[in-house]
Amino acid sequence: MEIQTLQDAVKELKVQIREMDGQRQALTERIAKTESSVKSAHKRIDDLQKEMMP
């Protein structure tokens, strides 16, 4: 009985780990997109500053 309880707990943990890995991967992708967007925004800001300076 105790071994079965441990096996069930391990199975549940494996499922949770898979879910967390999926969430981590999604966050990694979102961070990469955000970094790219920020880089692009900084470039546009720099270009605007150059245009405004005589």
HUZI-V366961 format. One record per pair of residues at least 12 apart in sequence whose ideal C-beta (glycine too) atoms are under 10 Angstrom apart, sorted by the first residue. I is the first residue (numbers start at 1). J is the second residue. Records with the same first field share a line. If there is no record, write none. Layout:
I=J + J
//
This chain:
none
//
